[in-house]
């Protein structure tokens, strides 16, 4: 039996951020995952094909990665900082534009391949004496016994931990086994993701167009003509788009995007995944806590899912370090309640605003389109309103964990 203070189930970017954030604070930490990162992502050169899945990393998330001492490795190559954001509606005058200059920041955020982030964090965790990476690990059973959790792996080895953290995604086994109730609704949409080469340069601008059947985003990648697309479509349309040849798909994609970047060519195969909003009504119990997608999944239309999860990880690290310093029990339900209230409130704000945004742009009613057009034009002209929206999206507003605050804020 191997004994740890904290066992994190899920070695994706959220679980690893928590582990690295806790390193050096006197904890003995295990991270379990079904696989290690693919070796090609540790030293990514130009020859590695672009990944289909990327994240729009906010300034708050960048700050968390700086705190974890992995940002320089991530930002070294294959990263695109985006300076502007353009949101339009198809067949309408509705348009809103955000610029980094409006918020006096060098950029609005960065587009990074998920696998690169995970590899940099894995590398860092591997170098920490107090973190044990266990992969590939298949969990057979978890015995949640309050004061201790026992994890039995398929190879019959046993791991015990005072605190079990579920960072194991939307279908979290830890959340299910802890019996945390979940509220969810299906959006009736699938997101199609791929990397495309565009005729025109993206000019470090993230673009989104709202169509009648769902939003389409073009996110700028590290080469001037490379974009990651996220196309959310009703299931029937998604089926039809996935059935098309690459050539036919590329043509429909470019015309749906009003040829903003000219013609498009697929560089990676298309992938699709169903979209649902999911929110755990309970995040903690004695010896157990869930974070990231295990606690909440949201619509990708504003690219905030990963940032929300990274803030959970930073907030939990901060909470556990404080408990340790005060010599309090890190697994006691009563001691974890403040973390749960804090992050549930931030997550529900984000879910509500995403839902309002989605509802505002759904449907083709001419009156609704007019209201949207006028509303967006007015918003575009109101610097205060726009600044507020963008500061929250960048993670500069809201109740931020210390790890997510600009270094100057807590280093004088």
Phi, psi and omega in degrees: 000124174265134183247132181229160172284316186227129173245121181258119179266112182117108180255041172275194186293331182286310180298319180291324177297319177298312182301311182293323179296333180269347185297144178082009182249013176091013177261154172251113193241138172242141173238124181247135176213158182286341180207159172272162174298150176297131184308331184297338183277351181285329180223068190292121173250182185297337186285343180285127181299147180300147177279149180285330184259125178231165174234146172270102186275120181285170178297325178295318179293321176302319180297320178298316180293326175296317179300321180279359179061038177240352186298319182299320179294319180294314188282353185300318180206163177058038176233141176238121173277136177252133186266335185224159175222129183239123180239125182229167170243138180297141177055042181202164178270002180297125184201136175221140185233132176244141178228149179298334181292330181296335183244012176053047179233153180295335180202165175276336181169189180226142174262122184227141175293132182305319184295330178291320179296314182298318181296319180296319179290322179298314177306313182296315181297322181298328182277354181268125182297333186265008177243128175250119179267124181243103181202143356286136180233126175251121181276129179270307181215151173234125177256109179267109187242027178077275184284338174219146173246132177248125178252126177253122180272166182295337177273014177073002176286152185242143179228133175243147180209144176291320181237130179250124180249120176272105174240040191254032167082181186301331179258036187313120176289327181294316178297317181297314183291329178286347179074028179284122181291150185232136171260133177209155166220145182274132180283349183066024180229155170242145175261130175257127180239147178190168172252135182233154174258130183250152181294318180262152177289146182282345179052039176053040179240130174273131184235144176220135175237133178268121179254172182302328185249019175138160183281149176234122181246140171245112182256127185290132178253185193293342175258146187302336182247021182247128178227148171263130180254145171230110184244106181269121185225152173300150192306317181298316178295321179298318177302314182295318181294322180289333182280344183290158172291162179304319184294313181296317180301314182300322180293314180296320180301309182297320182286324177298328181273014179055033177052028182304326180242024179074206182285160182233152177223129180291132179254330178237158175298152176286142171235156178224151173212146182289148181252128173214150174267133182219138185215117179286128181281344175228135182247340183224149166214185182302114175080004183223140175213146176242147179219167177066214182298339177294334181261329184198139169233141182231167179297139184283008190297338177244009175059035185258357185302309182295319181297321179298317180294321180294324176293324174302313183298316180294319181293321179292319178301314180300316181298313184292323179294318178297317180299317180299314181296328180271005181057040177256161182289118183288346182255357184289130181307313182302326182281344182259354184297322182297319176301314183299314181298315181302305186284330177295321180295315180295318181293320182291327174302312182295317180298316181296317182290325176296319182294317180298317180298316182294316180297318181303323186262003181265150178092156187241017180302126185303323180294317180297321179297319179296314179301316179300313182299313180295314182302315182289323179295317179296313180302320182296331182268353181260098185301320182298313181298312183299317182298319180299313181300313187286326179296323178291316180297327180280353180077028179261341177249162181105174182276097188268141170296155181302322181301336185266354182276147177307139186307325182298331183296323182241017173234024173075000000 
